[in-house]
Amino acid sequence: MKQTITVDNQSDVSSTGEMILTIDPSNTEIIDAQTGLPVELSEVQSGSFEAYLGDAMTMSLPPQCTPDMVIVNIAEDAAAPQYAVAAEDPADAADLENAIVLKATDGRTYVIDKDAQVTPYLTRNIVTLDDLTQGRKAVVWSDGENTATRIMVFAE
């Protein structure tokens, strides 16, 4: 069963103003920004959230799309974790001794401390930074210096 969220989009990355997000339970993940655990749409409180939109958006007014990821319950005094899809296998950071660099398909680059906490999403499988291969989806939590300190890796 599809459900929708109507939002006033303030991001300049996509269409601004009113937008309808169609939540498809089989394709859209809704996670808590603090824990990384899944959240039901009915449990989402009004407030700050980030939605990572899919590849297609209707030309209707208001525009509509199905997000890949919605991150909710973002603390007012903290940065939201970021959703990323690895564009290529990570490489050792050239100027940092204990870090790797992850390039995402949206053009963003993440510096990840090799001691970062790495957890799987909804499994008990053991995952490491070596699992961040091309095409893998992840959620990245960063510190104030933009170095990732926690990574949640999704199953292939």
Salt bridges, closest charged atoms under 4 A:
ASP92 OD1 - LYS114 NZ 3.10
ASP106 OD2 - ARG108 NH2 2.52
GLU156 OE2 - ARG136 NH1 3.66
